Structure formats: C-alpha cells, structure tokens
Amino acid sequence: MGEPVAVVVADSRYIAEDAAELVQVDYDPLPAVMDIEAAMRPESAVLHETVGTNIANHRTFSYGQWEQILAEAPHVISGRFEFPKPRRHQ
C-alpha cells in the first residue's frame, strides 16, 4: 500500500499534473496471504515472479564451536523473533 507505480516527467508542473491524471494502472489481484508462514509455503502466490519465491533473504551465521557449547550449556533458551516492516507515515 502506498508504493509508487508510475512516474511522470514533464516540462512544467501543470503538464505533469495533467499527464498524471491520464495514468491508468491495471492490477491482477493475488490471493491474500495473511502471515509470513503462509507466504513461504510453495503453494502461495509468488509476489515477484523474477525472484521465484517469497523469501527475500535467508542467512545463517555460524561462528566458533557453537554446537558443542550449546550441547554443554546448563540452560538453553530458544525463541521466535519477527521483525515487521516499519509502516510509512502518510
């Protein structure tokens, strides 16, 4: 929502405003996906076909002997962390 979909370049603001009123955009609606888990499923509609998946980035970092340290730790705390996209103020 609120993403730019067209650009108008003109010699004056008045011409640009007139041209902007002529812009028409046709959308092909995709099925709604309401959460991240559902968007990652293979049957979900792919947002950007050239990427081929809805997973924009997946990274794994591994430093040192973490598996051994984890196995020997007296307590292990695990959790799921989500970082939502900040909303734009309009």
N, CA, C and O atoms as CSV, one atom per row, in Angstrom:
chain,resi,resn,atom,element,x,y,z
A,1,MET,N,N,0.837,-1.173,0.000
A,1,MET,CA,C,0.000,0.000,0.000
A,1,MET,C,C,0.888,1.243,0.000
A,1,MET,O,O,1.849,1.334,0.764
A,2,GLY,N,N,0.559,2.177,-0.848
A,2,GLY,CA,C,1.297,3.425,-0.879
A,2,GLY,C,C,2.584,3.379,-1.670
A,2,GLY,O,O,3.350,4.342,-1.645
A,3,GLU,N,N,2.848,2.285,-2.375
A,3,GLU,CA,C,4.069,2.185,-3.169
A,3,GLU,C,C,3.873,2.898,-4.506
A,3,GLU,O,O,2.796,2.810,-5.096
A,4,PRO,N,N,4.897,3.604,-4.992
A,4,PRO,CA,C,4.769,4.261,-6.303
A,4,PRO,C,C,4.666,3.219,-7.423
A,4,PRO,O,O,5.326,2.181,-7.385
A,5,VAL,N,N,3.834,3.514,-8.406
A,5,VAL,CA,C,3.666,2.595,-9.536
A,5,VAL,C,C,3.922,3.270,-10.880
A,5,VAL,O,O,3.984,2.590,-11.904
A,6,ALA,N,N,4.071,4.596,-10.897
A,6,ALA,CA,C,4.311,5.296,-12.156
A,6,ALA,C,C,5.067,6.588,-11.884
A,6,ALA,O,O,5.047,7.119,-10.774
A,7,VAL,N,N,5.744,7.085,-12.936
A,7,VAL,CA,C,6.476,8.343,-12.854
A,7,VAL,C,C,6.081,9.186,-14.056
A,7,VAL,O,O,5.977,8.684,-15.175
A,8,VAL,N,N,5.866,10.454,-13.815
A,8,VAL,CA,C,5.559,11.381,-14.900
A,8,VAL,C,C,6.670,12.429,-14.942
A,8,VAL,O,O,7.011,13.027,-13.921
A,9,VAL,N,N,7.228,12.642,-16.130
A,9,VAL,CA,C,8.259,13.658,-16.337
A,9,VAL,C,C,7.708,14.652,-17.355
A,9,VAL,O,O,7.224,14.269,-18.420
A,10,ALA,N,N,7.790,15.931,-17.007
A,10,ALA,CA,C,7.234,16.950,-17.904
A,10,ALA,C,C,8.028,18.247,-17.766
A,10,ALA,O,O,8.840,18.408,-16.855
A,11,ASP,N,N,7.767,19.180,-18.711
A,11,ASP,CA,C,8.450,20.473,-18.710
A,11,ASP,C,C,7.928,21.416,-17.626
A,11,ASP,O,O,8.621,22.348,-17.218
A,12,SER,N,N,6.699,21.167,-17.163
A,12,SER,CA,C,6.146,22.039,-16.125
A,12,SER,C,C,5.268,21.213,-15.186
A,12,SER,O,O,4.842,20.104,-15.509
A,13,ARG,N,N,5.018,21.785,-14.030
A,13,ARG,CA,C,4.165,21.107,-13.048
A,13,ARG,C,C,2.752,20.915,-13.609
A,13,ARG,O,O,2.129,19.881,-13.372
A,14,TYR,N,N,2.256,21.884,-14.334
A,14,TYR,CA,C,0.890,21.813,-14.873
A,14,TYR,C,C,0.754,20.676,-15.879
A,14,TYR,O,O,-0.224,19.929,-15.859
A,15,ILE,N,N,1.732,20.554,-16.747
A,15,ILE,CA,C,1.712,19.458,-17.733
A,15,ILE,C,C,1.828,18.119,-17.005
A,15,ILE,O,O,1.158,17.152,-17.366
A,16,ALA,N,N,2.684,18.065,-15.974
A,16,ALA,CA,C,2.859,16.826,-15.218
A,16,ALA,C,C,1.560,16.427,-14.522
A,16,ALA,O,O,1.188,15.253,-14.529
A,17,GLU,N,N,0.874,17.389,-13.928
A,17,GLU,CA,C,-0.393,17.084,-13.260
A,17,GLU,C,C,-1.431,16.583,-14.250
A,17,GLU,O,O,-2.169,15.642,-13.960
A,18,ASP,N,N,-1.491,17.220,-15.437
A,18,ASP,CA,C,-2.432,16.758,-16.464
A,18,ASP,C,C,-2.080,15.344,-16.917
A,18,ASP,O,O,-2.963,14.504,-17.091
A,19,ALA,N,N,-0.795,15.089,-17.106
A,19,ALA,CA,C,-0.351,13.759,-17.537
A,19,ALA,C,C,-0.619,12.719,-16.454
A,19,ALA,O,O,-1.019,11.597,-16.762
A,20,ALA,N,N,-0.403,13.078,-15.193
A,20,ALA,CA,C,-0.621,12.133,-14.097
A,20,ALA,C,C,-2.076,11.695,-14.026
A,20,ALA,O,O,-2.371,10.560,-13.651
A,21,GLU,N,N,-2.984,12.595,-14.385
A,21,GLU,CA,C,-4.409,12.233,-14.379
A,21,GLU,C,C,-4.740,11.218,-15.471
A,21,GLU,O,O,-5.756,10.529,-15.389
A,22,LEU,N,N,-3.896,11.124,-16.482
A,22,LEU,CA,C,-4.130,10.173,-17.575
A,22,LEU,C,C,-3.554,8.783,-17.303
A,22,LEU,O,O,-3.843,7.837,-18.035
A,23,VAL,N,N,-2.743,8.659,-16.256
A,23,VAL,CA,C,-2.127,7.364,-15.934
A,23,VAL,C,C,-3.195,6.403,-15.445
A,23,VAL,O,O,-3.981,6.729,-14.555
A,24,GLN,N,N,-3.216,5.214,-16.039
A,24,GLN,CA,C,-4.125,4.153,-15.619
A,24,GLN,C,C,-3.286,2.926,-15.292
A,24,GLN,O,O,-2.374,2.571,-16.039
A,25,VAL,N,N,-3.592,2.291,-14.193
A,25,VAL,CA,C,-2.858,1.097,-13.770
A,25,VAL,C,C,-3.851,-0.042,-13.630
A,25,VAL,O,O,-4.884,0.099,-12.974
A,26,ASP,N,N,-3.536,-1.166,-14.247
A,26,ASP,CA,C,-4.350,-2.376,-14.108
A,26,ASP,C,C,-3.610,-3.353,-13.216
A,26,ASP,O,O,-2.426,-3.618,-13.428
A,27,TYR,N,N,-4.296,-3.887,-12.226
A,27,TYR,CA,C,-3.714,-4.851,-11.301
A,27,TYR,C,C,-4.324,-6.223,-11.520
A,27,TYR,O,O,-5.509,-6.347,-11.830
A,28,ASP,N,N,-3.513,-7.238,-11.358
A,28,ASP,CA,C,-4.006,-8.604,-11.326
A,28,ASP,C,C,-3.980,-9.031,-9.861
A,28,ASP,O,O,-2.914,-9.323,-9.320
A,29,PRO,N,N,-5.135,-9.067,-9.224
A,29,PRO,CA,C,-5.155,-9.391,-7.793
A,29,PRO,C,C,-4.603,-10.790,-7.520
A,29,PRO,O,O,-4.867,-11.731,-8.268
A,30,LEU,N,N,-3.844,-10.909,-6.456
A,30,LEU,CA,C,-3.330,-12.196,-6.000
A,30,LEU,C,C,-4.146,-12.628,-4.786
A,30,LEU,O,O,-4.736,-11.792,-4.101
A,31,PRO,N,N,-4.181,-13.930,-4.521
A,31,PRO,CA,C,-4.876,-14.373,-3.311
A,31,PRO,C,C,-4.200,-13.760,-2.081
A,31,PRO,O,O,-2.976,-13.641,-2.030
A,32,ALA,N,N,-4.994,-13.382,-1.112
A,32,ALA,CA,C,-4.455,-12.773,0.103
A,32,ALA,C,C,-3.699,-13.799,0.927
A,32,ALA,O,O,-4.156,-14.927,1.109
A,33,VAL,N,N,-2.543,-13.399,1.420
A,33,VAL,CA,C,-1.759,-14.212,2.345
A,33,VAL,C,C,-1.583,-13.363,3.590
A,33,VAL,O,O,-1.050,-12.257,3.513
A,34,MET,N,N,-2.021,-13.862,4.730
A,34,MET,CA,C,-2.124,-13.028,5.917
A,34,MET,C,C,-0.943,-13.094,6.876
A,34,MET,O,O,-0.871,-12.301,7.815
A,35,ASP,N,N,-0.019,-14.022,6.660
A,35,ASP,CA,C,1.131,-14.058,7.558
A,35,ASP,C,C,2.365,-14.592,6.837
A,35,ASP,O,O,2.274,-15.129,5.733
A,36,ILE,N,N,3.500,-14.435,7.472
A,36,ILE,CA,C,4.784,-14.796,6.867
A,36,ILE,C,C,4.873,-16.283,6.576
A,36,ILE,O,O,5.338,-16.687,5.510
A,37,GLU,N,N,4.428,-17.098,7.525
A,37,GLU,CA,C,4.500,-18.555,7.350
A,37,GLU,C,C,3.733,-18.997,6.099
A,37,GLU,O,O,4.224,-19.816,5.322
A,38,ALA,N,N,2.541,-18.454,5.912
A,38,ALA,CA,C,1.730,-18.814,4.747
A,38,ALA,C,C,2.392,-18.349,3.455
A,38,ALA,O,O,2.324,-19.049,2.445
A,39,ALA,N,N,3.029,-17.183,3.469
A,39,ALA,CA,C,3.677,-16.649,2.271
A,39,ALA,C,C,4.862,-17.502,1.839
A,39,ALA,O,O,5.204,-17.520,0.657
A,40,MET,N,N,5.495,-18.208,2.772
A,40,MET,CA,C,6.658,-19.032,2.439
A,40,MET,C,C,6.285,-20.413,1.909
A,40,MET,O,O,7.146,-21.123,1.390
A,41,ARG,N,N,5.037,-20.800,2.028
A,41,ARG,CA,C,4.613,-22.113,1.530
A,41,ARG,C,C,4.671,-22.145,0.003
A,41,ARG,O,O,4.376,-21.153,-0.664
A,42,PRO,N,N,5.058,-23.306,-0.540
A,42,PRO,CA,C,5.203,-23.410,-2.004
A,42,PRO,C,C,3.924,-23.089,-2.779
A,42,PRO,O,O,4.000,-22.617,-3.914
A,43,GLU,N,N,2.760,-23.332,-2.195
A,43,GLU,CA,C,1.503,-23.095,-2.919
A,43,GLU,C,C,1.053,-21.640,-2.893
A,43,GLU,O,O,0.077,-21.294,-3.558
A,44,SER,N,N,1.740,-20.774,-2.140
A,44,SER,CA,C,1.368,-19.364,-2.088
A,44,SER,C,C,1.742,-18.655,-3.386
A,44,SER,O,O,2.716,-19.012,-4.049
A,45,ALA,N,N,0.953,-17.651,-3.733
A,45,ALA,CA,C,1.245,-16.847,-4.916
A,45,ALA,C,C,2.581,-16.139,-4.713
A,45,ALA,O,O,2.844,-15.589,-3.644
A,46,VAL,N,N,3.420,-16.156,-5.743
A,46,VAL,CA,C,4.734,-15.511,-5.668
A,46,VAL,C,C,4.564,-14.044,-6.020
A,46,VAL,O,O,4.020,-13.704,-7.070
A,47,LEU,N,N,5.038,-13.174,-5.128
A,47,LEU,CA,C,4.869,-11.739,-5.324
A,47,LEU,C,C,5.714,-11.215,-6.480
A,47,LEU,O,O,5.223,-10.452,-7.312
A,48,HIS,N,N,6.992,-11.622,-6.537
A,48,HIS,CA,C,7.885,-11.187,-7.606
A,48,HIS,C,C,8.328,-12.418,-8.404
A,48,HIS,O,O,9.205,-13.165,-7.969
A,49,GLU,N,N,7.720,-12.619,-9.563
A,49,GLU,CA,C,7.982,-13.816,-10.358
A,49,GLU,C,C,9.444,-13.950,-10.761
A,49,GLU,O,O,9.946,-15.068,-10.878
A,50,THR,N,N,10.142,-12.828,-10.977
A,50,THR,CA,C,11.550,-12.920,-11.386
A,50,THR,C,C,12.428,-13.480,-10.270
A,50,THR,O,O,13.478,-14.065,-10.539
A,51,VAL,N,N,12.003,-13.304,-9.017
A,51,VAL,CA,C,12.743,-13.874,-7.882
A,51,VAL,C,C,12.404,-15.345,-7.743
A,51,VAL,O,O,13.266,-16.154,-7.400
A,52,GLY,N,N,11.136,-15.700,-8.010
A,52,GLY,CA,C,10.714,-17.092,-7.979
A,52,GLY,C,C,10.304,-17.607,-6.614
A,52,GLY,O,O,9.927,-18.773,-6.492
A,53,THR,N,N,10.365,-16.781,-5.590
A,53,THR,CA,C,9.985,-17.184,-4.236
A,53,THR,C,C,9.601,-15.944,-3.444
A,53,THR,O,O,9.950,-14.825,-3.822
A,54,ASN,N,N,8.888,-16.143,-2.357
A,54,ASN,CA,C,8.546,-15.029,-1.481
A,54,ASN,C,C,9.580,-14.825,-0.377
A,54,ASN,O,O,9.440,-13.920,0.446
A,55,ILE,N,N,10.591,-15.643,-0.358
A,55,ILE,CA,C,11.656,-15.490,0.626
A,55,ILE,C,C,12.695,-14.549,0.034
A,55,ILE,O,O,13.446,-14.915,-0.871
A,56,ALA,N,N,12.723,-13.333,0.562
A,56,ALA,CA,C,13.613,-12.308,0.005
A,56,ALA,C,C,15.049,-12.498,0.452
A,56,ALA,O,O,15.980,-12.166,-0.283
A,57,ASN,N,N,15.236,-13.029,1.648
A,57,ASN,CA,C,16.586,-13.165,2.174
A,57,ASN,C,C,16.589,-14.238,3.248
A,57,ASN,O,O,15.715,-14.249,4.115
A,58,HIS,N,N,17.552,-15.132,3.202
A,58,HIS,CA,C,17.707,-16.151,4.237
A,58,HIS,C,C,19.191,-16.295,4.499
A,58,HIS,O,O,19.954,-16.665,3.606
A,59,ARG,N,N,19.596,-16.006,5.714
A,59,ARG,CA,C,21.013,-16.091,6.049
A,59,ARG,C,C,21.194,-16.932,7.302
A,59,ARG,O,O,20.357,-16.913,8.204
A,60,THR,N,N,22.277,-17.656,7.345
A,60,THR,CA,C,22.658,-18.417,8.527
A,60,THR,C,C,24.085,-18.058,8.871
A,60,THR,O,O,24.973,-18.103,8.019
A,61,PHE,N,N,24.300,-17.701,10.120
A,61,PHE,CA,C,25.640,-17.359,10.579
A,61,PHE,C,C,26.107,-18.432,11.546
A,61,PHE,O,O,25.340,-18.893,12.391
A,62,SER,N,N,27.345,-18.821,11.423
A,62,SER,CA,C,27.900,-19.827,12.313
A,62,SER,C,C,29.326,-19.433,12.657
A,62,SER,O,O,30.184,-19.358,11.778
A,63,TYR,N,N,29.579,-19.181,13.934
A,63,TYR,CA,C,30.906,-18.783,14.384
A,63,TYR,C,C,31.346,-19.702,15.519
A,63,TYR,O,O,30.581,-19.964,16.447
A,64,GLY,N,N,32.549,-20.175,15.443
A,64,GLY,CA,C,33.120,-20.964,16.524
A,64,GLY,C,C,32.465,-22.320,16.697
A,64,GLY,O,O,31.834,-22.839,15.776
A,65,GLN,N,N,32.619,-22.886,17.876
A,65,GLN,CA,C,32.146,-24.237,18.194
A,65,GLN,C,C,30.787,-24.174,18.899
A,65,GLN,O,O,30.635,-24.728,19.988
A,66,TRP,N,N,29.831,-23.528,18.313
A,66,TRP,CA,C,28.558,-23.287,18.968
A,66,TRP,C,C,27.795,-24.560,19.275
A,66,TRP,O,O,27.104,-24.621,20.291
A,67,GLU,N,N,27.895,-25.585,18.427
A,67,GLU,CA,C,27.140,-26.816,18.675
A,67,GLU,C,C,27.605,-27.486,19.969
A,67,GLU,O,O,26.785,-27.956,20.758
A,68,GLN,N,N,28.895,-27.528,20.179
A,68,GLN,CA,C,29.450,-28.116,21.400
A,68,GLN,C,C,29.039,-27.287,22.626
A,68,GLN,O,O,28.615,-27.836,23.642
A,69,ILE,N,N,29.168,-25.987,22.516
A,69,ILE,CA,C,28.794,-25.098,23.622
A,69,ILE,C,C,27.314,-25.247,23.946
A,69,ILE,O,O,26.940,-25.287,25.119
A,70,LEU,N,N,26.474,-25.328,22.930
A,70,LEU,CA,C,25.036,-25.489,23.139
A,70,LEU,C,C,24.733,-26.816,23.822
A,70,LEU,O,O,23.899,-26.870,24.726
A,71,ALA,N,N,25.405,-27.894,23.397
A,71,ALA,CA,C,25.179,-29.214,23.986
A,71,ALA,C,C,25.597,-29.249,25.458
A,71,ALA,O,O,25.009,-29.990,26.246
A,72,GLU,N,N,26.589,-28.472,25.833
A,72,GLU,CA,C,27.103,-28.478,27.198
A,72,GLU,C,C,26.470,-27.403,28.086
A,72,GLU,O,O,26.750,-27.358,29.284
A,73,ALA,N,N,25.637,-26.552,27.531
A,73,ALA,CA,C,25.050,-25.446,28.299
A,73,ALA,C,C,24.065,-25.967,29.336
A,73,ALA,O,O,23.282,-26.867,29.036
A,74,PRO,N,N,24.088,-25.418,30.556
A,74,PRO,CA,C,23.149,-25.868,31.583
A,74,PRO,C,C,21.709,-25.432,31.290
A,74,PRO,O,O,20.765,-26.077,31.746
A,75,HIS,N,N,21.536,-24.354,30.538
A,75,HIS,CA,C,20.199,-23.866,30.186
A,75,HIS,C,C,20.227,-23.391,28.736
A,75,HIS,O,O,21.196,-22.776,28.291
A,76,VAL,N,N,19.169,-23.680,28.016
A,76,VAL,CA,C,19.045,-23.227,26.632
A,76,VAL,C,C,17.700,-22.530,26.494
A,76,VAL,O,O,16.660,-23.095,26.831
A,77,ILE,N,N,17.729,-21.317,26.002
A,77,ILE,CA,C,16.509,-20.554,25.764
A,77,ILE,C,C,16.374,-20.367,24.263
A,77,ILE,O,O,17.306,-19.917,23.596
A,78,SER,N,N,15.217,-20.714,23.742
A,78,SER,CA,C,15.003,-20.523,22.312
A,78,SER,C,C,13.751,-19.673,22.120
A,78,SER,O,O,12.894,-19.588,23.000
A,79,GLY,N,N,13.668,-19.066,20.982
A,79,GLY,CA,C,12.516,-18.227,20.708
A,79,GLY,C,C,12.379,-17.940,19.239
A,79,GLY,O,O,13.272,-18.224,18.441
A,80,ARG,N,N,11.276,-17.389,18.904
A,80,ARG,CA,C,10.998,-16.980,17.533
A,80,ARG,C,C,10.912,-15.466,17.539
A,80,ARG,O,O,10.221,-14.871,18.366
A,81,PHE,N,N,11.629,-14.849,16.600
A,81,PHE,CA,C,11.700,-13.395,16.563
A,81,PHE,C,C,11.280,-12.905,15.187
A,81,PHE,O,O,11.815,-13.351,14.172
A,82,GLU,N,N,10.341,-12.006,15.156
A,82,GLU,CA,C,9.864,-11.431,13.905
A,82,GLU,C,C,10.131,-9.940,13.929
A,82,GLU,O,O,9.940,-9.275,14.947
A,83,PHE,N,N,10.574,-9.425,12.798
A,83,PHE,CA,C,10.873,-8.007,12.669
A,83,PHE,C,C,9.978,-7.448,11.564
A,83,PHE,O,O,10.334,-7.524,10.388
A,84,PRO,N,N,8.824,-6.890,11.924
A,84,PRO,CA,C,7.907,-6.398,10.903
A,84,PRO,C,C,8.460,-5.186,10.178
A,84,PRO,O,O,9.268,-4.425,10.711
A,85,LYS,N,N,8.005,-5.035,8.963
A,85,LYS,CA,C,8.383,-3.873,8.157
A,85,LYS,C,C,7.769,-2.628,8.798
A,85,LYS,O,O,6.576,-2.614,9.101
A,86,PRO,N,N,8.566,-1.595,9.004
A,86,PRO,CA,C,8.009,-0.356,9.583
A,86,PRO,C,C,6.947,0.237,8.663
A,86,PRO,O,O,7.078,0.190,7.439
A,87,ARG,N,N,5.920,0.782,9.245
A,87,ARG,CA,C,4.855,1.424,8.459
A,87,ARG,C,C,5.287,2.831,8.087
A,87,ARG,O,O,5.938,3.529,8.864
A,88,ARG,N,N,4.913,3.224,6.889
A,88,ARG,CA,C,5.179,4.593,6.444
A,88,ARG,C,C,4.110,5.508,6.996
A,88,ARG,O,O,2.938,5.139,7.063
A,89,HIS,N,N,4.511,6.685,7.386
A,89,HIS,CA,C,3.534,7.686,7.832
A,89,HIS,C,C,3.080,8.470,6.616
A,89,HIS,O,O,3.894,8.948,5.826
A,90,GLN,N,N,1.781,8.594,6.481
A,90,GLN,CA,C,1.261,9.294,5.305
A,90,GLN,C,C,0.461,10.493,5.698
A,90,GLN,O,O,-0.054,11.202,4.834
